[in-house]
Amino acid sequence: MCGIFAIFSNDGQPIEGQDLEGSKHSLRELAYRQSGKQRHRGPDSTGVVVLPEHGVAMVHERLRIVGVEMATKIMRERDPSFRLKTFSVGLRNAPDFEFARQVAKYIGSDHTELVFEIDEALDGIRDIVYFLETYDAVPVRCGLPMLLLTRYIKSTGIKMILSGEGADEIFGGYLYFHKAPNYDEFHAELVKRLHMIHLTDCLRANKVAMAKGVELRVPFLDTDFVNYVMSIRPQDKIPGPLNAYKDEQQSRPEKFVLRAAFADNYLPDSILWRQKEQFSAGVGYDWVDNMCRVVSDHVSTEEFEQAAQRFPFHTPTTKEEFYYRCIFEQQFPGESAARIVPKRVLRLDWA
């Protein structure tokens, strides 16, 4: 876990060496040893700054992100029976379960499926609106299954997880990218989505995970990796008939460059070349429909007809949105709170 540890004197005077475990330690040594209590696994990098004349020492512990293969190797050196842990979440018979099982079997991971019921997830609506600080329907729909999953992961003792946010933004993974009219507009849309990701998917993923005390890392958004991928020609990444990967123009699926990179026995073809599935659909095709139906039952027609008067800013356009907005207003009253909520704007001009 990343962390900062500091020692400082109350009066700004130098701090003399201290006895610890039967031997005398300098201020630097003392700070380094005490900061070690923050470390829960390696490899970590440590930075130490000491201003002895002012009696100040600061230590920064940085948890590095290592590749899955390297991390597995490190853990197997400690425990030969170690297997990488993977998780999936969904309603019973969710489509993602079958594909997740195929991946787990192929890579030999210790896989867990978390099955939830509609009512169980809907009980968390007030919590998810509070944790996400939003009334936007899309992050609420995606956030509820993720909240259940991170709660379970935390109960197993796991403190940090890897997640795939960012891949769609830098590789062009969204299905509407098939409608991009040309390379320049496609690349501009990638840049726009990437610049907004801290207000969309990363905001949702980070807030949900931290609400349950789990640290979520996003390897696809490593800055060096992002810079490299964004330097790839848009004609190599654009999905559909405009794709000209290696100057061979033909219709190719979304995120083709990423898929091709994993084509050498990293994943089974049934996974590698399947069409992208939205998270809210992957957890169960009837998840969104049932959620809209149940939530809408809590809003009367008379209440919804007054939506514009009650919420003149970002007026809800569906009963589902109205319901979330009412909960948000209870938890964060006032229009000033509503104005800081980012609102997704769908791209409708690409025919």
ZAMARGU-4260 file (C-alpha; in steps of 0.2 Angstrom, whole numbers, plus 5000, padded with zeros to 4 digits):
<rodrens>
0) 5000/5000/5000 | 5007/5017/4996 | 5009/5028/5011 | 5019/5043/5019 | 5027/5042/5036
5) 5034/5057/5045 | 5044/5061/5061 | 5046/5079/5066 | 5050/5089/5082 | 5037/5100/5090
10) 5050/5114/5092 | 5059/5112/5075 | 5075/5107/5084 | 5086/5093/5079 | 5081/5075/5085
15) 5095/5065/5092 | 5097/5047/5088 | 5086/5035/5097 | 5088/5018/5105 | 5078/5004/5096
20) 5078/4986/5100 | 5095/4987/5109 | 5104/4998/5097 | 5106/5016/5093 | 5098/5023/5076
25) 5100/5039/5067 | 5084/5049/5063 | 5085/5042/5045 | 5087/5024/5051 | 5073/5026/5063
30) 5061/5034/5050 | 5065/5020/5038 | 5062/5006/5050 | 5046/5013/5057 | 5039/5016/5039
35) 5042/4998/5035 | 5027/4994/5045 | 5017/5002/5031 | 5023/4989/5019 | 5012/4973/5016
40) 5020/4966/5001 | 5034/4970/4988 | 5042/4975/4977 | 5040/4993/4984 | 5051/5008/4981
45) 5055/5019/4996 | 5061/5037/4997 | 5068/5045/5012 | 5071/5064/5015 | 5079/5070/5031
50) 5082/5088/5037 | 5091/5084/5053 | 5094/5102/5057 | 5075/5104/5058 | 5071/5088/5066
55) 5061/5082/5051 | 5061/5065/5042 | 5049/5059/5029 | 5047/5042/5020 | 5036/5038/5005
60) 5032/5020/5001 | 5026/5017/4983 | 5018/5001/4979 | 5023/4996/4961 | 5011/4989/4948
65) 5019/4973/4942 | 5014/4962/4927 | 5002/4948/4931 | 5015/4935/4926 | 5029/4943/4937
70) 5017/4945/4952 | 5012/4927/4950 | 5031/4921/4949 | 5034/4931/4965 | 5020/4923/4974
75) 5024/4906/4969 | 5042/4908/4975 | 5033/4910/4992 | 5020/4897/4989 | 5022/4885/4975
80) 5003/4881/4975 | 4998/4899/4972 | 4986/4903/4958 | 4981/4920/4952 | 4964/4925/4959
85) 4950/4931/4947 | 4932/4936/4950 | 4916/4939/4940 | 4899/4945/4946 | 4882/4944/4939
90) 4864/4938/4940 | 4861/4919/4938 | 4866/4913/4921 | 4874/4930/4917 | 4883/4929/4900
95) 4900/4934/4907 | 4901/4919/4918 | 4903/4907/4904 | 4917/4917/4896 | 4925/4921/4913
100) 4926/4902/4916 | 4934/4899/4899 | 4948/4912/4903 | 4950/4905/4921 | 4952/4887/4914
105) 4964/4893/4901 | 4976/4903/4912 | 4974/4892/4927 | 4967/4905/4939 | 4958/4902/4956
110) 4941/4909/4950 | 4926/4915/4960 | 4909/4919/4953 | 4898/4930/4964 | 4880/4927/4960
115) 4867/4941/4966 | 4849/4943/4965 | 4840/4958/4958 | 4832/4963/4975 | 4849/4961/4984
120) 4857/4973/4972 | 4843/4986/4973 | 4845/4986/4991 | 4861/4995/4988 | 4854/5010/4978
125) 4855/5023/4992 | 4873/5017/4996 | 4879/5018/4977 | 4871/5035/4975 | 4880/5041/4990
130) 4897/5033/4986 | 4897/5039/4968 | 4889/5056/4972 | 4879/5055/4956 | 4861/5053/4950
135) 4867/5048/4932 | 4859/5031/4928 | 4873/5023/4919 | 4886/5023/4933 | 4872/5018/4946
140) 4868/5003/4935 | 4886/4998/4933 | 4891/5002/4951 | 4879/4991/4960 | 4886/4974/4954
145) 4904/4981/4957 | 4899/4986/4974 | 4893/4969/4978 | 4909/4962/4971 | 4921/4973/4980
150) 4913/4970/4996 | 4915/4951/4994 | 4933/4953/4988 | 4937/4964/5004 | 4930/4950/5014
155) 4943/4938/5008 | 4957/4949/5014 | 4962/4955/4997 | 4968/4974/4998 | 4971/4978/4980
160) 4964/4973/4963 | 4968/4976/4945 | 4954/4982/4933 | 4952/4985/4914 | 4946/5003/4914
165) 4954/5014/4900 | 4956/5000/4887 | 4941/5006/4877 | 4946/5024/4878 | 4964/5021/4871
170) 4961/5007/4859 | 4944/5012/4853 | 4933/4999/4861 | 4916/5006/4861 | 4903/5000/4848
175) 4899/5017/4842 | 4917/5019/4836 | 4911/5008/4821 | 4902/5024/4815 | 4917/5036/4815
180) 4917/5045/4798 | 4936/5046/4797 | 4952/5044/4806 | 4954/5062/4812 | 4937/5062/4820
185) 4940/5044/4828 | 4956/5050/4836 | 4948/5066/4842 | 4935/5056/4850 | 4947/5045/4859
190) 4957/5060/4866 | 4940/5067/4872 | 4935/5051/4880 | 4952/5049/4888 | 4952/5067/4895
195) 4935/5063/4903 | 4938/5046/4910 | 4942/5053/4928 | 4924/5059/4928 | 4916/5043/4921
200) 4922/5025/4922 | 4938/5028/4933 | 4927/5039/4945 | 4914/5025/4946 | 4927/5011/4948
205) 4938/5020/4961 | 4924/5027/4972 | 4915/5010/4973 | 4931/5000/4977 | 4937/5013/4990
210) 4920/5013/4998 | 4924/4995/5003 | 4942/4998/5007 | 4949/4990/4991 | 4962/4999/4981
215) 4959/4997/4963 | 4973/4999/4950 | 4971/5002/4931 | 4986/4995/4921 | 4979/5001/4905
220) 4981/5019/4911 | 4999/5018/4915 | 5005/5035/4908 | 5019/5027/4897 | 5007/5014/4890
225) 4994/5027/4886 | 5007/5038/4877 | 5012/5023/4867 | 4995/5017/4862 | 4989/5035/4858
230) 5004/5037/4846 | 4998/5022/4836 | 4990/5027/4819 | 4971/5029/4821 | 4969/5019/4805
235) 4976/5004/4814 | 4964/5006/4828 | 4948/5012/4821 | 4935/4997/4820 | 4925/4993/4805
240) 4928/4994/4786 | 4940/5009/4788 | 4953/4999/4798 | 4969/4998/4788 | 4980/4988/4801
245) 4997/4986/4793 | 4990/4995/4778 | 4978/4981/4774 | 4961/4989/4774 | 4947/4977/4779
250) 4933/4977/4792 | 4940/4973/4809 | 4932/4972/4827 | 4934/4985/4840 | 4951/4985/4850
255) 4959/4975/4836 | 4977/4980/4840 | 4974/4974/4858 | 4966/4958/4853 | 4980/4955/4840
260) 4993/4957/4854 | 4985/4943/4864 | 4983/4931/4849 | 4999/4921/4853 | 4991/4908/4865
265) 4987/4921/4878 | 4968/4919/4877 | 4957/4907/4869 | 4950/4913/4852 | 4932/4912/4859
270) 4936/4926/4871 | 4949/4935/4860 | 4937/4939/4846 | 4920/4940/4854 | 4911/4957/4852
275) 4912/4969/4866 | 4899/4967/4879 | 4894/4982/4890 | 4897/4979/4908 | 4878/4981/4913
280) 4873/4968/4900 | 4887/4956/4904 | 4881/4954/4922 | 4864/4949/4915 | 4854/4954/4900
285) 4838/4957/4911 | 4848/4967/4924 | 4845/4985/4917 | 4827/4981/4912 | 4822/4974/4929
290) 4831/4988/4937 | 4822/5001/4927 | 4805/4992/4930 | 4807/4990/4949 | 4814/5008/4952
295) 4800/5016/4941 | 4787/5008/4952 | 4793/5019/4966 | 4789/5035/4956 | 4771/5039/4952
300) 4765/5047/4936 | 4760/5063/4946 | 4777/5065/4954 | 4786/5062/4937 | 4775/5076/4929
305) 4783/5088/4941 | 4801/5084/4937 | 4804/5100/4928 | 4798/5110/4942 | 4807/5101/4955
310) 4823/5099/4946 | 4825/5113/4933 | 4844/5109/4931 | 4847/5092/4923 | 4829/5088/4923
315) 4827/5069/4924 | 4819/5062/4908 | 4814/5045/4914 | 4807/5038/4931 | 4823/5029/4934
320) 4833/5045/4933 | 4820/5054/4944 | 4821/5041/4957 | 4840/5042/4958 | 4839/5061/4958
325) 4827/5061/4973 | 4839/5050/4983 | 4854/5061/4978 | 4844/5077/4984 | 4841/5069/5001
330) 4860/5065/5003 | 4867/5081/4994 | 4854/5094/4995 | 4854/5110/4985 | 4857/5114/4966
335) 4875/5118/4969 | 4878/5099/4973 | 4868/5094/4958 | 4879/5105/4946 | 4895/5096/4950
340) 4889/5079/4944 | 4896/5075/4927 | 4882/5071/4914 | 4886/5059/4900 | 4882/5066/4883
345) 4879/5052/4870 | 4887/5054/4853 | 4872/5055/4841 | 4879/5063/4826 | 4888/5048/4819
350) 4875/5040/4807
</rodrens>
